[in-house]
């Protein structure tokens, strides 16, 4: 029967445990000096060696021929523990044995001495899953256990343990294993298995294991099953579902160039390839994090586990991006990652994030202009006149010059108007709206991306109302920009052969106004408009 790599290559001595020298050295010294405690707490993230160290420790304290604190793994006791023929080492899963009755049963058994070993050892994994009553039942035994008994508690969430338990244990915190150590160990295993794996592929697997050796070996096992005796970097990308580095660089370039059309097509291509949207957002966050590091650190090569040529690419790309832009982009992507976890269509969240990133530069420029204006006002360079006493004056009609009304003149090619002799109605506009959207898309795909989220809501006296649902305020604001609004008004007016003014509104506020208007209309209908005054 095949055994997973992480089980085949589980460490069997303290010297084989990776990245935890501060713990293994302490435990070996205790064994050599016979200063062995009665309760230990091993805490740390998953896959860092907590259970493996507990098993090594249980063999070492009972070994007949220990070697510098390590178990020999050859004596009858070590062999019996390894093949599980000796029942004095009890491993217990607290997640499935977390009740008071389970701990009471354990408490009744611990009084019996070991059958063949010097110490009876209880390894309780995921101990934070015990109930409050179970912790209380364990407390007395943990405080004053029999001389032959040793408890080893393992947990990934030390903060959930009661202080009364923590204070009775020797605590050891397991660290995440470095990428360098994980790569070296995987390379050694691949050499033993006569499997060729590219260095970049090993680094990719190590980075995606989040410091957990077990996770890294599981991913390596999966990759080997996919490609057999030769594993390339591209193979690892395919198995892990991770976006290629070149793609991430090109995505950021498109964001810089405001090329929304290219971005949306690349996202569509990712989806067609079966890539995980949530994983892609994480990859993009990591990419911007790397840009942040090279932008702010003089020794980025020491902080990033990447090849020098890739770091050079990050340095080159970061030169054209401001630090503020990187920080705001990370904020947008982090929020999108959280949202994408809980929706049925994460693709939409990703596309919205891309639209926000493309428009981020415009928002930052506006913020910068407002900030400079405030600074000028604060320095007194602009004198703000005090309000003059109210006088009865006739309000002049506002008249803006043509240069103020238009940022730029938008010319559109003649559009074949709708052939209809009937009076233009809301139903007609709704029916023909897809054609209007098509004309807009041909002229400006960015405007189309914002407009398509709106819905034709009302038409009256030449005023067309486009409503946006809650959460699409950024689309409404984008469409209210003069260039976008003017383009849509010209296309709409040309197609329907009628002067049409377009108003962009939020759906909720529009419905409230309609409801309020209906109330007043009801009063007018009842009393007559001659005696109703509405202020």
C-alpha positions in Angstrom: 0.0 0.0 0.0 1.4 3.4 -1.0 2.3 5.8 1.8 2.2 9.5 1.4 5.6 11.3 1.3 5.0 13.2 4.5 4.5 9.9 6.3 7.4 8.1 4.6 9.9 10.9 5.5 8.6 11.8 8.9 11.6 12.7 11.2 12.6 9.8 13.5 15.2 11.7 15.6 15.5 15.2 17.0 18.3 16.0 14.5 15.9 15.3 11.6 13.3 17.9 12.8 13.6 21.0 10.6 13.7 24.5 11.8 13.1 23.8 15.6 16.6 23.6 17.0 15.6 25.8 19.9 13.2 23.1 21.0 15.0 19.9 20.1 18.2 21.0 21.8 16.3 21.7 25.0 14.5 18.4 25.0 17.8 16.5 24.3 19.5 18.2 27.2 16.6 17.3 29.5 16.8 13.6 28.4 20.6 13.5 28.9 20.3 15.0 32.4 17.1 13.1 33.2 15.3 16.4 34.0 12.1 15.4 32.4 8.9 17.3 33.2 5.5 15.8 33.7 3.6 18.1 31.2 4.6 19.7 27.9 2.7 22.0 25.6 3.7 22.1 21.9 2.1 25.0 20.0 2.5 26.4 16.5 1.0 26.4 13.0 0.1 23.2 11.2 2.8 21.0 9.7 5.7 22.4 11.7 6.6 19.1 13.6 4.6 19.2 16.9 3.3 15.6 16.8 6.5 14.2 15.2 8.5 15.8 18.0 6.1 14.4 20.6 6.6 10.9 19.2 10.4 11.2 19.1 10.4 12.5 22.7 8.2 9.6 23.8 10.7 7.1 22.3 13.8 8.9 23.6 12.7 9.0 27.3 12.0 5.2 27.1 14.9 4.2 24.8 17.3 1.5 26.2 20.2 2.9 24.3 19.7 6.7 23.7 22.3 8.5 21.6 23.0 12.1 22.8 19.3 12.5 23.7 18.0 10.9 20.5 16.2 7.5 20.4 18.2 4.7 18.8 15.2 3.4 17.0 16.8 -0.1 17.1 16.1 -1.4 20.6 13.0 -3.4 21.4 11.3 -0.5 23.0 11.8 1.9 20.1 10.8 -0.8 17.6 7.7 -1.7 19.7 6.6 2.0 19.8 7.3 2.5 16.1 5.2 -0.6 15.1 2.6 0.2 17.7 3.0 -3.1 19.5 3.7 -1.3 22.7 0.6 0.3 24.1 2.2 2.6 26.6 2.3 5.6 24.2 -1.3 6.7 23.7 -2.2 9.3 21.0 -5.5 11.0 21.5 -7.4 13.4 19.3 -9.1 16.0 21.4 -11.4 17.1 18.5 -13.3 13.8 18.7 -12.7 13.1 22.4 -13.6 16.4 23.9 -16.2 15.7 26.5 -16.0 15.4 30.3 -16.7 11.7 30.1 -13.7 11.1 27.8 -11.3 12.9 30.2 -12.8 11.1 33.2 -12.1 7.8 31.5 -8.6 8.9 30.7 -8.1 10.0 34.4 -9.2 6.5 35.6 -6.6 4.8 33.2 -3.6 6.9 34.0 -3.2 5.4 37.5 -2.1 2.1 36.0 1.7 1.8 35.4 3.1 1.2 32.0 3.4 -2.4 30.8 6.9 -2.4 29.3 8.2 1.2 29.2 9.6 3.5 31.9 7.0 6.2 31.2 3.5 6.1 30.0 3.0 9.0 27.6 -0.3 10.6 26.6 -0.1 12.8 23.4 -3.3 14.9 23.2 -3.5 16.6 19.8 -5.6 19.7 19.1 -6.1 20.1 22.9 -7.8 23.5 22.4 -10.9 21.5 21.3 -11.6 20.2 24.8 -14.7 21.6 26.5 -14.5 23.7 29.6 -15.7 20.8 31.7 -13.1 18.5 30.2 -10.3 21.0 31.0 -11.5 21.1 34.6 -11.6 17.3 34.8 -8.0 17.2 33.4 -6.7 19.9 35.7 -6.0 17.9 38.9 -4.3 15.0 37.1 -2.2 17.5 35.1 -1.1 19.2 38.3 -0.1 16.1 40.3 0.2 13.1 37.9 1.7 9.7 38.9 5.5 9.5 38.6 5.2 7.2 35.5 3.0 9.6 33.6 3.9 12.3 31.0 1.4 14.5 29.2 2.3 16.1 25.8 -0.4 18.6 24.7 -0.3 19.8 21.0 -2.3 22.8 19.7 -2.5 25.3 16.9 -4.4 27.8 19.0 -2.6 28.3 22.3 -4.7 31.4 23.2 -7.8 29.2 23.6 -6.3 27.2 26.4 -7.2 28.2 30.1 -4.4 29.9 32.0 -4.7 27.1 34.6 -3.6 24.6 32.0 -0.8 26.8 30.5 0.7 27.4 33.9 1.1 23.7 34.6 3.0 22.9 31.3 6.5 23.5 29.9 5.6 25.5 26.8 7.4 25.2 23.4 6.5 27.4 20.4 7.1 25.8 17.0 8.2 28.3 14.3 7.3 28.2 10.6 10.0 26.4 8.7 12.0 28.6 6.3 11.6 28.3 2.5 15.3 27.5 2.3 15.0 24.5 4.7 11.9 23.2 3.0 13.5 23.4 -0.4 16.7 21.6 0.8 14.6 18.8 2.4 12.4 18.3 -0.7 15.5 18.2 -2.9 17.0 15.5 -0.7 13.8 13.4 -1.0 13.7 13.8 -4.7 17.3 12.7 -5.1 16.4 9.6 -3.0 13.4 8.9 -5.3 15.5 9.6 -8.5 13.1 12.4 -9.5 14.3 15.5 -11.3 12.5 18.7 -10.1 13.4 22.2 -11.3 14.7 24.5 -8.5 12.0 27.1 -9.3 9.3 24.5 -8.9 10.6 23.5 -5.4 10.7 27.2 -4.4 7.2 27.7 -5.7 5.9 24.7 -3.7 7.8 25.9 -0.6 6.4 29.4 -0.7 2.8 28.0 -1.1 3.2 25.7 1.9 3.2 28.7 4.3 6.1 27.3 6.4 4.6 23.8 6.9 6.8 20.9 5.9 3.8 18.5 5.8 1.9 20.8 3.4 5.0 21.1 1.2 5.5 17.3 0.9 1.8 16.9 0.2 2.0 19.4 -2.7 5.2 17.7 -3.9 3.5 14.3 -3.8 0.6 15.7 -5.9 3.0 17.2 -8.5 5.0 14.0 -8.8 1.8 12.0 -9.3 1.0 14.5 -12.2 4.3 14.4 -14.1 6.2 11.4 -12.8 10.0 11.5 -12.9 10.5 15.0 -14.3 8.7 18.1 -12.8 9.1 21.6 -14.3 8.1 25.0 -13.0 5.2 25.1 -15.4 3.9 21.7 -14.2 3.9 23.0 -10.6 2.0 26.1 -11.7 -0.6 23.9 -13.4 -1.1 21.6 -10.4 -1.2 24.3 -7.8 -3.5 26.5 -9.9 -1.2 29.5 -9.5 -1.0 32.4 -12.0 2.3 32.7 -13.9 4.6 35.5 -12.8 4.7 37.0 -16.3 0.9 37.2 -16.3 0.9 39.0 -12.9 3.4 41.5 -14.3 1.3 42.1 -17.4 -1.8 42.6 -15.2 -0.1 45.3 -13.3 1.1 46.9 -16.5 -2.5 47.0 -17.8 -3.6 48.6 -14.5 -0.9 51.3 -15.0 -2.0 51.9 -18.6 -5.8 52.0 -17.7 -6.3 49.1 -20.2 -9.5 47.7 -18.8 -10.3 45.9 -22.1 -7.1 43.8 -21.8 -7.6 43.1 -18.1 -11.1 41.8 -18.6 -10.0 39.5 -21.4 -7.1 38.2 -19.3 -9.5 37.4 -16.5 -11.8 35.6 -18.9 -8.9 33.6 -20.2 -8.0 32.6 -16.6 -11.6 31.5 -15.9 -11.6 29.4 -19.1 -8.4 27.7 -18.0 -10.1 26.7 -14.8 -8.0 28.8 -12.5 -9.3 29.5 -9.0 -10.4 33.1 -8.7 -9.7 33.3 -5.0 -6.2 31.9 -5.5 -5.6 34.5 -8.3 -6.5 37.3 -6.0 -4.1 35.9 -3.4 -1.4 35.8 -6.1 -2.1 39.4 -7.0 -1.9 40.5 -3.4 1.4 38.8 -3.1 2.6 40.5 -6.2 1.7 44.0 -4.9 3.3 43.0 -1.6 6.6 42.2 -3.4 6.3 45.6 -5.2 5.9 47.2 -1.7 9.0 45.5 -0.4 11.2 46.5 -3.3 9.8 50.1 -3.2 10.5 50.6 0.5 13.5 48.3 1.3 17.1 48.7 0.2 17.7 44.9 0.8 14.7 43.4 -1.0 16.8 40.4 -2.0 17.0 39.4 1.6 13.3 39.6 2.2 12.0 37.9 -1.0 12.5 34.3 -1.8 12.8 35.0 -5.5 15.4 34.7 -8.2 17.5 37.8 -8.8 16.1 38.3 -12.3 12.5 38.3 -11.0 13.5 40.8 -8.3 14.9 43.0 -11.0 11.6 42.9 -12.8 9.8 44.0 -9.6 12.3 46.8 -9.1 11.8 48.0 -12.7 8.0 47.9 -12.4 7.9 49.6 -9.0 9.8 52.6 -10.4 6.6 53.6 -12.4 4.2 53.1 -9.5 3.8 55.4 -6.4 3.9 53.9 -2.9 0.5 55.4 -2.2 -0.9 53.5 -5.3 0.5 50.2 -4.1 -0.9 50.7 -0.6 -4.4 51.6 -1.9 -4.3 48.7 -4.4 -3.5 46.3 -1.6 -6.4 47.7 0.4 -8.8 47.1 -2.5 -7.5 43.6 -3.2 -7.6 42.5 0.5 -11.3 43.6 0.7 -12.0 41.8 -2.6 -10.4 38.6 -1.2 -12.6 38.7 1.9 -15.7 39.3 -0.3 -14.9 36.6 -2.8 -14.9 33.9 -0.1 -18.7 34.4 0.5 -20.2 34.9 -2.9 -21.3 32.4 -5.6 -19.8 34.5 -8.4 -16.2 35.5 -7.2 -15.4 36.5 -10.8 -17.6 39.5 -10.5 -15.7 40.6 -7.3 -12.4 40.2 -9.2 -13.7 42.3 -12.2 -15.0 45.0 -9.9 -11.5 45.1 -8.2 -9.9 45.5 -11.6 -12.2 48.4 -12.5 -11.4 50.1 -9.1 -7.7 49.6 -9.7 -7.9 51.2 -13.2 -9.8 54.2 -11.8 -7.6 54.5 -8.7 -5.2 56.9 -10.4 -8.0 59.3 -11.2 -9.3 59.2 -7.6 -5.8 59.8 -6.2 -5.3 62.8 -8.6 -8.6 64.3 -7.3 -7.6 63.7 -3.7 -4.2 65.4 -4.4 -5.9 68.4 -6.0 -8.2 68.8 -3.0 -5.3 68.4 -0.6 -3.3 71.1 -2.4 -6.3 73.4 -2.5 -6.8 73.0 1.3 -3.1 73.8 1.8 -3.4 77.0 -0.2 -6.5 78.0 1.8 -4.7 77.3 5.1 -1.7 79.4 4.1 -3.9 82.3 3.4 -3.0 82.6 -0.3 -6.7 82.5 -1.1 -8.9 84.9 0.8 -12.3 83.5 1.8 -14.8 86.3 1.9 -17.1 86.5 4.9 -20.8 86.1 4.2 -22.5 89.5 3.4 -25.8 90.5 5.1 -28.7 89.0 3.3 -30.3 91.3 0.7 -33.2 90.8 -1.6 -31.7 90.3 -5.0 -32.8 88.6 -8.1 -30.8 85.5 -8.7 -29.1 85.7 -12.0 -29.5 82.7 -14.3 -26.3 80.7 -14.4 -24.6 80.8 -17.8 -21.5 78.7 -18.3 -19.3 79.4 -21.2 -18.8 76.6 -23.7 -15.2 75.9 -22.5 -16.6 75.4 -18.9 -19.4 73.1 -20.0 -17.4 70.7 -22.0 -14.1 69.1 -21.0 -13.7 67.9 -24.6 -15.9 67.7 -27.6 -17.0 64.1 -28.3 -17.6 63.4 -32.0 -19.5 60.2 -32.9 -20.2 58.7 -36.3 -23.8 59.0 -37.5 -25.9 56.2 -36.1 -28.8 54.7 -38.0 -31.8 56.0 -35.9 -34.7 53.8 -34.8 -37.4 53.6 -37.4 -40.5 54.3 -35.4 -43.4 56.7 -35.8 -44.7 56.2 -32.4 -44.2 58.5 -29.5 -41.0 57.5 -27.6 -41.9 55.5 -24.4 -40.2 53.7 -21.6 -41.1 50.3 -23.0 -39.4 51.2 -26.4 -36.2 52.4 -24.7 -36.0 49.2 -22.6 -36.6 47.1 -25.7 -33.9 48.9 -27.7 -31.4 49.5 -24.8 -29.1 46.6 -25.8 -28.4 48.3 -29.1 -27.5 51.5 -27.3 -25.1 49.6 -25.1 -23.5 48.0 -28.2 -22.9 51.5 -29.8 -21.4 52.7 -26.5 -19.1 49.6 -26.3 -17.8 50.3 -29.9 -16.9 53.9 -28.8 -15.5 53.3 -25.3 -15.3 49.9 -23.6 -14.7 51.5 -20.2 -17.8 53.6 -20.4 -19.7 50.5 -21.4 -18.4 48.6 -18.4 -19.8 51.2 -16.1 -23.1 51.7 -18.0 -24.0 48.1 -18.3 -24.5 47.7 -14.5 -27.3 50.3 -14.6 -30.9 49.6 -15.4 -33.4 51.8 -17.4 -35.8 52.9 -14.7 -37.9 55.8 -15.9 -38.5 58.1 -18.9 -40.4 61.4 -18.7 -40.4 64.6 -20.7 -37.1 63.8 -22.4 -35.4 62.8 -19.1 -34.1 59.2 -19.0 -33.3 57.8 -15.5 -30.6 55.0 -15.2 -30.6 53.4 -11.8 -27.8 51.5 -10.0 -28.3 49.0 -7.2 -26.7 49.4 -3.8 -23.0 48.6 -4.0 -22.6 50.1 -7.5 -22.1 53.7 -6.4 -18.6 53.8 -8.0 -20.2 53.0 -11.4 -22.8 55.8 -11.0 -20.0 58.3 -10.1 -18.0 57.2 -13.1 -21.0 57.7 -15.4 -21.6 61.2 -14.0 -18.2 62.3 -15.4 -18.9 64.8 -18.2 -17.1 62.7 -20.9 -19.0 59.5 -20.1 -22.3 61.2 -19.7 -22.0 63.2 -22.9 -21.1 60.2 -24.9 -24.1 58.2 -23.8 -26.5 61.2 -24.2 -25.2 61.7 -27.8 -25.6 58.1 -28.8 -29.0 57.8 -27.1 -30.3 61.0 -28.7 -29.0 60.0 -32.1 -30.5 56.5 -32.0 -33.9 57.5 -30.8 -33.9 60.7 -32.9 -34.9 62.8 -29.9 -33.1 65.1 -27.5 -32.6 63.0 -24.4 -31.1 64.0 -21.1 -29.7 61.2 -19.0 -29.8 61.1 -15.2 -27.8 58.5 -13.1 -29.4 57.6 -9.8 -29.3 55.0 -7.0 -32.2 52.6 -7.1 -33.1 52.9 -3.4 -33.2 56.7 -3.4 -35.3 56.7 -6.6 -37.9 54.4 -5.1 -38.2 56.5 -2.0 -38.8 59.6 -4.1 -41.4 57.9 -6.1 -43.2 56.7 -3.0 -43.1 60.2 -1.5 -44.4 61.6 -4.8 -47.3 59.1 -4.8 -48.3 60.1 -1.3 -48.6 63.8 -2.3 -50.4 62.9 -5.5 -53.0 60.9 -3.4 -53.6 64.0 -1.3 -54.0 66.2 -4.4 -56.4 63.7 -6.0 -58.6 63.7 -2.8 -58.7 67.4 -1.9 -58.1 69.0 -5.3 -54.9 70.8 -6.3 -56.4 74.3 -5.7 -56.4 73.8 -1.9 -53.2 71.8 -1.4 -50.0 73.6 -0.9 -46.8 71.5 -0.8 -43.7 73.1 0.6 
